[in-house]
């Protein structure tokens, strides 16, 4: 029921019922940190450093780092050469 002031009016009655509630996995988040808004999936670059600005940020998921893209080439002597891209 809602009263004239817009508040809810509740009446509680005692029952012999059990109320079970499970929140699953619960994380406490420090609200002093800003959320991380950057990418959560990264493809490394072979010849360049990459920094994800995650320090001091709240993150909602794991970061996935994929393998370095590369090509394999066999040279005239039969040696396999790996070239990172």
C-alpha positions as CSV (number, residue, x, y, z in Angstrom):
1,X,0.0,0.0,0.0
2,X,1.2,3.5,-0.8
3,X,0.3,6.4,1.6
4,X,-0.4,10.0,0.6
5,X,3.3,11.0,0.9
6,X,4.3,8.4,-1.7
7,X,5.9,6.0,0.9
8,X,5.2,2.3,1.1
9,X,3.4,1.1,4.2
10,X,4.3,-2.4,5.1
11,X,2.7,-4.8,7.6
12,X,4.8,-7.8,8.7
13,X,3.3,-11.0,9.9
14,X,5.2,-13.8,11.5
15,X,5.2,-17.1,9.6
16,X,6.9,-20.4,10.2
17,X,8.5,-20.2,6.8
18,X,12.2,-20.2,6.0
19,X,13.5,-17.5,3.6
20,X,16.7,-18.6,1.8
21,X,18.6,-16.2,-0.2
22,X,21.9,-16.9,-2.1
23,X,23.7,-14.0,-3.9
24,X,26.3,-16.4,-5.3
25,X,29.7,-14.9,-5.6
26,X,29.8,-11.4,-4.0
27,X,32.6,-8.9,-4.5
28,X,33.1,-5.8,-2.4
29,X,34.1,-2.9,-4.6
30,X,36.0,0.1,-3.3
31,X,34.1,3.0,-4.7
32,X,37.1,5.3,-4.4
33,X,38.4,3.8,-7.8
34,X,37.1,4.8,-11.2
35,X,35.9,2.0,-13.5
36,X,38.3,0.6,-16.2
37,X,36.8,1.6,-19.6
38,X,39.6,0.2,-21.8
39,X,39.8,-3.0,-23.8
40,X,39.4,-6.4,-22.2
41,X,40.9,-8.2,-25.2
42,X,44.4,-7.5,-26.5
43,X,46.4,-8.8,-29.5
44,X,50.0,-8.1,-28.7
45,X,52.2,-6.2,-31.1
46,X,55.6,-7.8,-31.7
47,X,57.7,-4.7,-31.8
48,X,55.7,-2.3,-29.6
49,X,54.9,-2.1,-25.9
50,X,51.3,-1.9,-25.0
51,X,50.0,-0.6,-21.6
52,X,46.5,-1.1,-20.4
53,X,45.7,1.7,-18.0
54,X,44.3,-0.5,-15.3
55,X,46.2,0.7,-12.3
56,X,43.8,2.0,-9.6
57,X,40.7,1.0,-11.7
58,X,37.8,-1.3,-10.9
59,X,37.6,-4.0,-13.6
60,X,34.5,-6.1,-14.4
61,X,36.2,-9.0,-16.1
62,X,39.5,-10.7,-16.9
63,X,41.8,-9.4,-19.6
64,X,42.4,-11.8,-22.5
65,X,45.8,-11.6,-24.2
66,X,45.9,-13.4,-27.5
67,X,49.0,-14.9,-29.0
68,X,51.4,-12.8,-31.1
69,X,50.4,-13.0,-34.7
70,X,53.2,-14.6,-36.8
71,X,54.0,-16.2,-40.1
72,X,56.3,-19.2,-40.7
73,X,58.5,-19.2,-43.8
74,X,60.9,-21.9,-45.0
75,X,64.0,-20.3,-46.5
76,X,66.0,-22.0,-49.4
77,X,68.2,-23.9,-46.9
78,X,65.1,-25.6,-45.4
79,X,65.2,-23.7,-42.1
80,X,61.8,-22.5,-40.8
81,X,61.8,-18.8,-40.0
82,X,59.2,-17.3,-37.7
83,X,58.2,-13.7,-38.5
84,X,56.2,-11.9,-35.9
85,X,53.7,-9.3,-37.2
